[in-house]
């Protein structure tokens, strides 16, 4: 007797179902894609128990006749694939696997009525498929369109059901999948209901309105780019507004939401100058590619693609996203959500603040409110070199004799609408510039972070123009470093010379510095070279030369920037604000942190409890 036997049809179907329907979110995605392919203009999705207990998708699409219903639940039966060479796939679905796979793993009921009354009696019809067992088609009441109801997912394969997550986690994954589809099809009205609660109910909209409704109004900077037959559009949030995961990165190719690694990598590269490490940009990208240049038949989930020209697509996305983020600071102002740590108004029932909480909130508010002229740095309790104890509040109360931590300017220019960052009115803690815009908004600028970005962009522009202007040292300086650091720097001496940093070996464990980038002013050579060597050590051999030079430029910029604790004249403050408005990516520093915060009148009133 042969040890090899052929599996039963039911077992084959259940195995195949596990590839297509790995969790409720996948089932919901397949059902919604079917509805979109059917020309639906409105979709309603309702789920219970994380989609494990029930998923119902109702659409107003073209519907199906009784004969079509019978075919729809058979494996590899589809109305969408006109090109059997799989070269020109314009629909979201094409495999003919979704409905039979769901019916093999769950209890499936489909009620449909076609628009053109193809059914012989003009009524809707219904079909059931439970654990692979098919019931005959029968007449049923129903409006034009299709209603698909799935219950008891994986009841026929209990082993698979054990590996599902909690209903809450499955509901979150399902909501994310429907959100991606809703953004990919803004021309279709979408409603999502989870356990009887409406998550969103959106009419047919323009792209920007749909993105704002589902990703937030901060995702507003337009993206546009064309390269031959390729085009990309979409919207992205300012660099400082980020998420801890990539869940808010919606990638759509020819109307299909995907999680393609080529596009994710391109987006990460395009935003790395402005997004902090470990954070992710908020963006919606819509890519249009000739159908014959993209292969969607890579995985049953159809979430990954294979491009004929991935380098061209990667380059288009990177250039378009960078162009969207290249506006000056005033053009991509961060929202007040950056203002973490700003004290919220206390209600009458609020618990009193702990001493630790008072230390982190009250002094800042008091310092901003009490403008005045600081005494000499030797007696300034906020000076970083002072030995005095900062007057933080304690259990005994505030020190009312403390020196004010803001320096009011004698004359203040009138802010004009042409200057989004307004006019400087004070310097707080010798670190933050306080300005007021023409519309009354309050602007807080971190002078070091802002100047670091300006210096970095100046260095980058000079490098791209040919070479960075260098300033020869009157007397070459000898810098002693570990031999490993010296070796790394010598290996990159040619590249560093293009950045205006001219070095040469000077015996074991030492370097001779002959010139430094002129834009840095007069930084100390030893700490600068140590930082550059550390940066080069963090880059592995696979890192591109461009990426290495970008990282080095960022390190150089940090050493040539205005330091926190340095007093600035009014002219210097205003000049910094004007340069920020003109400089690309000036809303964040090279580490991805915000360089300024903008607080509108409405936001200030909300913080003080003046409005809800």
N, C-alpha and C positions, 0 to 999 in steps of 0.2 A: 504494500500500500504506500502510495506516495506521501511524503511528509509535507509536500507543498499543496496547498488547497486555495481555491479562489474564495475571496471574501464575499459575503452576501451583499446584495444591493443596499440593504439598510445600513450595514456596517460601513460600506464605502461612502454612503451619503453622510453619515455621522462624522467620519474622519474628515471628509471634505468640508463639512460645516465648521469643524474646529479651525480650519485655516482661514475661513472667511469671517466667521462670527466668533471672535475670541472673547468678546465681552459685550454688554448691552450697548455701549457707545458705538461699536461697529455695526450692530444690527440697526440702530437708529440712523446711522449715517447711510447705510445702504438703502433704507426705505425712503429717506429724504432725497437721496440722489435719484431714485426711481421717479419720485414725484416731480422733481425739477426737469428730468428728461421728458416727462409727460406733458410739459408745457404749463405747469401750475403757475397761477398768479398769486395764490394765497395758500399758505401751509399752516396747519395747526398740529403741534406735537405735544402729546400728554403722556407722562410717565408716572408710574407708581413703584415704590420699593427700589429706587435706583435703576429702574428699567428691567430688573429681574422679574418682578411680578407682572408688569404690563408696560407695553409701549404701543401707543396709538398714533398713527400719522394719517391725517385727513387732508386731501388736496382737491382742487377744482380743475384738475388736468383733463386730458382727453378721454380718460376712462377706458374700460375694456369690455368687450362683448363676452358672452358665455363661452364661446369657442376660445377666445384669447385667454380667458381666465384659466381654462384647462391647460393650455400650453405654458402659461406664465410660471406655473409651479413645477414644471419639469426641468431637469438639469440641462444647462446649455441651450435653453430656448430664449431668444431675445429678439426684440424688434429694433435694436439700436445699431447693430453692426451691419453696415451696408458694404464695407470693404473688408473682405475676409483675409486680406494680406496683412491686416493690423497696422497699416501705414498711416491711414487718415482717420483717427478716432476723435470725433467731435463731441460725443456724449460722455456723461460722467460714468455710466455703467456700460458694459459691453460683454461681460463674461457669461451672463445668464445663470449665475450661481446664487445670487442673494436670496431670492424667495425660497427655492428648494432647500438651501442650507438652513435658513431660519425654520422652515417647516420640519426639517429633520431633527432639530435640537429643541424645538419649543412647540407651543400650540398656536397655529397661525390661522387667521380668518381674514379673508379679503372680500370686501363688498365694493362693486364697481358698476357704474353706469356710463356708457359712452355718450359723448356730445351729440353724435349724429344718429343716435338710436339704432345702432347696428344690430342690437339684440332683436330677435324675432317679434317679441311682444312689447318692445319699447320700455321694459322695466329694468331695474338693476338686478344683478345676480350676485350670488355669494358662493365661495368655495372655502373648504377647511382642509388643513393639513396638520396632523398632530403626530409628532415623532416619526415622520415619514409615511404615515398612513393617510391616504387621500380619500376624502369624501366627495361624492358627486356634486356637480354644480346645481344650485337650486335658485329659484326666484327669491328676491328679498327686497324690502323697501330701501330706498337710498337716493340721494340727490346725484346730480351729474358730478362725475369725478370718481375718486377712489378713497376708500377708508381701509387701512390695513391695521389689524390689531394682533399683537403678539403677546402671549401670556406664558408664564412659567418657563423662562429660559433655562435650557439644559435639564429640563425634567427627564428627558430621555437619555441623558448622559450625566448621571449624578457625579461621576468623578470630576468632570469639568466644572460643575457647579461649586465644588468644594474650594476651587482655586479663585473664585471671584472675591473681590474685596467687599468691604461693608457697603450697604446701600447708599450711604452718604458719599463715599469715595466713587462709587460707580455713577451716581447722579452727577457729581462734579465732572467726571470724564465725559459723560454724555452731553452735559451743558456746553463744555468746551468744544466738542465736535459739532454741535448744532450752531454754536456761535461762529465757527469758521465757515460753515456753509452759508449762514445768513450774511456774512460779510462778502462772501464770494458771489452771492446773488442778490444784490441790493434792490433789483427790480421786482423782486418777489416779496410779498408781505409775509412775515414770519411771526408766529406766536408759539411760545414754549411754556408749558405748564408742568410743574414738578410737584407731585403729591398734593394736587389741588391748589397750588400757589402759582400765580402767574409770574414767571421770571422776566419775560419781555413780550411785548405785543407791538410789533413795528409795521408800519405801512410800507408800501413800495417807496423807495427813497433814492436820492442820488448817492454816489459812492461816499462822499465826505460825511453826509448826514448819518449814513449807516455805520461808518467807522466811529464817528463821535458817539453814537448811541451805545455801541458795544465795547469800545476800547477807551472811551473818555474823550472829552473835548480837547485835552492837551495833545492828542494825536492829530495835529493840524497842519504841520509843515508839508507842503505839497512836494511829491517826488515825480519827476518826469524825465524820460530819457529814450532816445531812439538810436538804433544802430542797425542800419540796413532793414531787414524784415523783422528785427527784434524790437520790442518796445516794452517799457516798464513805466508804471504809474503807481500812485498810492500816496500814503501819508505817514509821517513819522513824528514822534514827540520830540521836543527839545532834549538835548543830550543829558541834561541833569535829571530828567524825569524818567525813571527806569523801574524795572521789576526785578525781583530776585530770581525769577525763572524766565524761560523763553515762551511761556504760555501766551503772552500778549504779542507774539510775532506771528502774524497771519500771512502766509505765503500762498498765492493763488496763481496757477499757471493755466492759461486758456480756460478760465472759469472753474478750475478744479483746485480745491484747497489741498495743499501737500505739506509734508515735513521734510522736504528734500535737503540733504546735507550740503549740496553745492550752493544753494541759495542761503542756507543758514550761515555757512562759512563766509559768503560774500557780505552778508549783513553784519556779521561780527567784525570783519576786517574794516568795513566802511565806517563803523562807529567806535573803533577801539581808541581813537584819539580823544573822544569825549565821554566815554562810558567807563565808569570805574570797574576794576577787575571784580569778577563775580556778579556783576549786574548785567541786565539785558535791556536793550532798547525796546520801546513800544512802537510797533510799525505794522502797517498793512501794505503789502506789495502785490501788485497785479501785473503779471508778466504775460505778454502775448508772444507766442512762438509759432512759426509754421508747423502745422500738425505733423508733417512728415519729418520734422527735425527733432521730435521728442517721442520717446517710447514710454507709454504708460503701462505697458504690460510687463512690469518688473516684479510686482508683488501682488498677491490677491487683494490686499487692502488698497492698492493703487495710490499709496501715499508717497512713494518714492518714484522718481523718474530717472530716465537715462537720456541725456541731451547729446545731440550730434556734435555740438560745438560748445562744450561747457566753459571753456576759457572766455569765449565771447560773451556769454551770458553773465559769467562772474564779473568780467570787466564792466559791462553795462550797469549792473546793479551797484557795484562799488562806486562808479563815477556819479550815477544819479543820486544815490543816497548822500554822498559827500557834498554834492552840489546843494542838496536840500538843507544840509546842516552848515553851509558856508556863510550864512548871513551873520551880520554883526550882532553884538549882544542885545541891542534894542529890538532886533527883529525876532529873536527867539527867546524872549524873556521867560525865565522859569516862573512857575506859579508859587503861591504861598505854601504849597505842600512841602516845600523845602524847609520851611521854618520849624524844623523839629526842635522840641524843647521850649517853644514859646508857651508860656503858661496860659491855660484855659481859664475862663471866668469861673469862680467858685459859686456854687449855689448855697442856699442857707443850710442845706442838709449835708454839704460836703464835709468830709473829715479834714481836720487841720493838716497842713503840710508837715512832713517830718523835717528835722534839721537838714538832712541831706537834700531833700527836695527844695528847701528854701535856699540852700547854697547854690543850686543850679538854675534858679529862676529869678529870684528877686533882684539880685545885683544888676543884672543886665537891664531890666526895665528901669531901675532907678538911675543907672548910669546914663541911659539915653535921655532921660527926662531932665537931669540936672546938668545943663550945659555950664561951662565955665572954663577959665584958663588954668591949666595944670601948673603946678609949681615945678621947680627944677627936678630933673630925673632922680637926683639923689634922695629927694624926699617924697617922690611919687610912689605910693604903695603898689601901684599897678605895674611899675617898671620891672621887666624881667630880671634886671641886675640888682634891683633893690633888695636889701635885707629886711625891709619892713614886712610885717604880716598883712596880707590883703584884708581889707575890712569886710570880710564875709559876715553875714548875720549869724548870730548864735542864739542860744536859748534866752540869753539876757536881752535880746533885741538888737536892732541895727545901731551901728556906730554913726550917729548923725553928724559927727565932725569929720567924716571921711572925705578925702579929696575927690572932687568930681572926676569921672573917668572919660569925659568927652571934652573936646576943645572946640568952642564955638568960634566961627570965623567972624572977623570984624565986618567985612562987607560980603554980601551974598548976591550973586547975579540972579536976575529974574529968569526962571526956566522957560524955555520956548519949546513948541511942539516938534521942532526939527531935531531935538535932542531927547530921545526916548529915556535916557538915563538921568536927565535933569541936571540941576546945578548943585554942586557940593555946598553943604551948610555946616558940616562939622566932621571931625575925625574922632572916632570912639576907640578908646583903649590903644591909641596910636597904631591901630591895625585895620579898622573898618572905616570906610568913608560913608558918611550919611548924606544922601542927596534927596532932593524933592523934584519930581517931574512936573511938567506943565499941567497934567490932569490931577495933581495933588497926591499921586502915589508916592509912597516912601520907598527909597532905594537904599539898600545896604550892600556895600561892595567890600569884598575881602581883597585888600590892596596887593598882597603877595600873590594870591592865586590868580588874580586878574593880570598882573604884570608878567607872571610866569607864562601865561598863555600868549600874551602879546610878544614876548621875547621869543617863544618857541615858533610862532608864525613868522616872525621876521627872519629867524635863522632858516626856517624851511624855505621861505621865498627866495632868499639869497642862494641857498643850495640848489634849488631848482633852476635858478637863473644862470648857474654855471659854477660858482664857488662862493663861499662865505668870506666876507672881508675880514682880514686878520689884522691884528695890531702887534707889531714886533716888540718884544720886551727890550728895554734899554740894556738890561743885564740878564742874559739867559739864567733861568732858575733851575737848580738841581732839586729833584723830588725823589726821595727814597721810598720805595714800595717793596712788598714781597716779590720775589723773583717770578712767581706765577702771574702776578698782576702786571709786572713789567713785560713779560712775554706776550700776554694778551694784547697789551697796548701797542707793542712793537709790530705784532702781526697785522694790526689794523691801522698802522701809521699812515698809509696812503689814503685810506678813507677818512681818517681824522683830519688830515691836512685839507681835504675838501671842505671840512666844516670849520676851517680857520684855526685848528689846533695843531701846531707844528711841534713834534717831539722827535727825539732820537735817543738811542741807548747811551748810557754813560756809566759803563762798567756794570758788574753784577748788582742787582737790586737797586738800580737808580736810573732816572730818566733826566734828560735835559730838555726843558721847555723853552722854545725860542719865540713862539708867537701864540696868541690866544684870540678867539673871535672878538672883533671890535665891539659888537653889540652888547657883550657882557659887561662892558666897563672895565673894572679892575678887580676881578675875583681872585681869591687865593688859589694858587695852582695846585697845592697838595691835596686839599679836600676835593677839588674838582676832579683831578685824575683818579683819586680813589673811587669816587662815585662812578666815573665812566668805566673803570675796570670792573667794578661790581656789576654794572649793567651788562657789560659784555660777557661776564661769567654766567649771567642768568639766561643768555641766549644759547640755544643748542646749535649743533652744526646744520640742522635742517632749516633754521630760521633764515629767511631771505635777507640779502644785503639791505634792501630797502627798509625792512622791518627793524634791522639792527641800527641803521642810521637814524630812523625815527625815534627809537628808544634813547639813543645817545643825544639827539637834539633835545629831547625832553629833559634829560639830566643836565645838559649845559644850560638850558633856559632857567632851571631852578636856581642855579648859582648866579645868574645875572639879573635876578628879579629883586624888586623892592622887598625888603624884609618886613615881617610883622614887628611892630614896635618902633618903626621909623616915622618920625613926624614929617608930614608933607605940607608944603605951602598950598594956598588955595589954587594957584595957577597949576601946580603939579596935579592936584586932585582933578580939576576940570579937564586938564589935558589927558589924564588917564581915562576919564569917562568918555571923552570924544574918540579916543583911539579904540576903546572897546566897541563903540558903536560901528566903527569901520572895519573891524577885524573879524575874519571868519572864525567860527567856533569859540568866540570869546565868552560864551555863556558858561563854559566849564573850563577848568584847568586841565593840564595834561594827564592828571590822575582821575579825571571824570567827576570831580567835585564841583559844585556850583561856584561861580565867581561872584554872583550877586543874587539878591532876593528882591522881589518887587511886591510890596504890600499895598493893595488898593484901599480906597476909603471903605468899600464894602467889607473887605477882609478884616480891616482894623476894627470896624464896628462889630463884626461877628466875634472877634477875639474878646472884646470888652462887654459882650452880652447885649449890645444895643440892637441887634437883629438876630433872628433865628437862623 
